[in-house]
Amino acid sequence: MLKMTTDERNFRSSYYEKVGCFSVEEKKSLDKLLQDDIRNLAKLKHFVYTYTVPAQQRSLLWSLIMGIMPLHKSNTEYVREQRRQVYEDLLRAVTVMRCVDQDSSKSRDLVMHKMWLLENNRLLHSSVRAGAQADDNHFVEIVRTLLDIFDDEVDTYWIAKEFYQYTRDLKKECGKLKELTQILLKREDIGLFYRLEQFGLFDVNSKLLENWYITCFAGVICETMLVKIWDKVCGGAKKIVVFLFLELVKDIKSLIFDLSSQEELKALIETVKDKDGVIVNKAIKSWHSNNSEVEYAH
């Protein structure tokens, strides 16, 4: 029997990942990690950071990494039930308080937003704090994306809360991420950089790129493809949003040069969706290739 070369193995691995298949070794590795009596957090993070996560195990894997579910396997069912009770109590409360419509199935994202506000003691004065409206919109965008990824609404609510906290770290580092974007774009396509600069995309007062980064492109890229980027974010890869943006604008470069304003740029980018995953896969590949050498500007 002929042995596969390294290149052949890498090609097959890349192809299988693209079509949603996973190697036997990766699956066995993940199964073992999840079946351990005490799961190893560092190894779980490494898995999502390095590989594409199988859809059927994504909810549990993210929940373990985010601290929603305990690493001790024997405590899982107890904690799961506690999480469910908190969810049901919040849902009951916002319903009794008439903060949501009776037919809440049509606006599950807004219902979860009300629950989140109540849990954070902000339901009755949600617009008092400066910037609260923008933060609320970020949370709703995240919820909408996750509702299209996960079936269980209890899991979705808890994951949305914790993923939102991940995006707060991104918000703090947005300045550095925007600097990195400019450095890499100048290196890869100086003409495209100057065109985007003309639209004021990198201006201090422009919030467009910042909002895309903070929400990790929720509502912009197709949810079933975007989730592969969010796997990496869960593993700690903040910079990957930069690579997603770069591959996105390079993909529609010719169309960008026909635009005349930042508003038109926003409208164009939010119609791309990337349903076939070409942009997302290129972004992940580029991020992996640059991961060891890319640093923030100092």
C-alpha positions, 0 to 999 in steps of 0.5 A: 500500500502506497503511503501518502505524502505530507502534501497529499495528506494536507490537501485531503485534510483541507478538502474534508474540512471544507465539506464538513468532514473531519479526520478520524484522528481529530474526531477521536481526539475530541471525543476523548477530550469530552469524555474525560472525567475532568476536561482539560480547558487548555486542550479544549481551547487548543482544539477550537483554535486549531481545527473546525469544530463538528456542529453536533459538539459545538454547543458543549465545547463552547459551553465548557470553554466559556465556563457555562458547563463545568469541566468536571463531567459528573456535575454536568447535568446538575449545572445544566438543570440550574442553567435551565431554571434560571432561563425559565425564571427570567422568561417567566418574569419578562412575560409577567411584566409584559415586557414581551409580546405573548407570541414571543416565538416571532422575536426570540432575539428581542425576548432574550435581550429583555431577559439579559437586561433584567438579569443585569438590572437594566430592564427599567433603565436600559438607556441611561448609561452612555453607549448602552444602545450600541452595546444592546444592539451588539448583544441582539446581533449576537443572539440572532446569529446564535439562534440560527446555529443552535437549536436549544434556546437555553444553550443559546441564551447562555452562550450569547451572554458569554460570547458577548463578554468575549466581544467586550475584550475585542471592543477594548482592543479595537484600536490595535485591531484597526492598526493591524488592519491598516498594516496588513492591507498596505502590505497586501494591496496598497491601492485598496487601502487608499480607496478604503481610507478615502471613505474614512473607514480608518478614521478615529470617529468612524464606528463602521469597522469597529462595529463589525469587529466587536460583533465578529461580523454577526449579521454580515456573514452567513451564520453557518460559515461565520461560526467557524470564525467564532470557533477561533474567537472562543479559543482566544483568536481575537485577530482573526476578525482582521483577516476576515475583513481583509479577505472580504474586501479583497474578494469584492475589490472591483466593486469597492472601486465603483463606490463613492461613500462609506454608506455604500461600502457598508451596504455592499459588504452586508450583502456579501454573506459568503454562503459558500464559505470561500471568504471564511476559509481563506481568512482562516488559512491566512490567519493560520499562516500569519499567526506566528508573525503578526503582532499589533503595531506599537 
